Amino acid sequence: GAGVSQSPRYKVAKRGQDVALRCDPISGHVSLFWYQQALGQGPEFLTYFQNEAQLDKSGLPSDRFFAERPEGSVSTLKIQRTQQEDSAVYLCASSLLGTGGNSPLHFGNGTRLTVT
Amino acid sequence: KQEVTQIPAALSVPEGENLVLNCSFTDSAIYNLQWFRQDPGKGLTSLLLIQSSQREQTSGRLNASLDKSSGRSTLYIAASQPGDSATYLCAVTEGSYIPTFGRGTSLIVHP
């Protein structure tokens, strides 16, 4: 497809379950970002990849959160032992250039995670 | 740490008005600033990107200006239409190359 694709669109998990959220960036895009967005708030940074390298994971809220992009394209955000406070929309964005390049971010429609 | 503030938080106007949305940031050593719109239940759509060396960018009825020294950007929407109703967010990128977002301005344009 032409845009960033995220799946699933909605995920309901029981507290304590593990979840995996997928992001397919635009083909050829070097940079990939994960953000977390709570209702009525702006997106909060979680982690950043340049190709397959995870250059920054300072925004991950706990060691229950893990992200990977093993071949420099598709990325997966995994949350272990989900808690209610993990309920949010998880947004993925990609950008054509790496660090130092001025290219706009392209966002997917997000995955809405609800932990019950 | 960079902080981004957007004023007003919400705005409701009649169709046809010209609008100004404001974005301010605390650290002026930025790399670029982007404006996005977000429709309910959707991701963000990039509207304009202003590089640090630029003063403004225009796209159709949208014009964004950047004043790095005062830590401000404005998004001007001319002749607003109901289809412009959305949340508008600005994001500032600095040396870490990580865009930092404001909380957005929720805009309603009524017929």
Contacts between the chains, C-beta under 8 A, distances in Angstrom:
chain1	res1	chain2	res2	distance
A	4	B	43	7.4
A	6	B	43	8.0
A	33	B	98	7.6
A	33	B	99	7.5
A	35	B	101	7.7
A	40	B	103	7.4
A	41	B	103	5.7
A	42	B	4	7.5
A	42	B	89	5.7
A	42	B	101	3.7
A	42	B	102	5.3
A	42	B	103	4.6
A	42	B	104	5.7
A	43	B	44	7.4
A	43	B	89	7.7
A	43	B	101	4.9
A	44	B	101	7.6
A	45	B	98	5.4
A	45	B	99	7.5
A	45	B	100	7.1
A	48	B	97	7.5
A	48	B	98	6.0
A	56	B	96	7.0
A	56	B	98	6.2
A	91	B	43	5.9
A	91	B	44	7.3
A	93	B	43	7.9
A	93	B	44	7.5
A	99	B	97	4.2
A	100	B	97	7.2
A	102	B	31	7.4
A	102	B	32	5.3
A	102	B	49	6.6
A	102	B	51	5.0
A	103	B	49	7.8
A	104	B	34	6.2
A	104	B	46	4.1
A	104	B	49	4.8
A	105	B	34	6.6
A	105	B	36	7.8
A	105	B	44	7.4
A	105	B	46	6.1
A	105	B	91	7.4
A	105	B	99	6.4
A	106	B	46	6.7
A	107	B	36	7.7
A	107	B	43	3.6
A	107	B	44	4.3
A	107	B	45	7.3
A	107	B	46	8.0
A	108	B	43	5.2
A	109	B	41	7.7
A	109	B	42	5.5
A	109	B	43	4.6
A	110	B	42	7.7
A	110	B	43	5.4
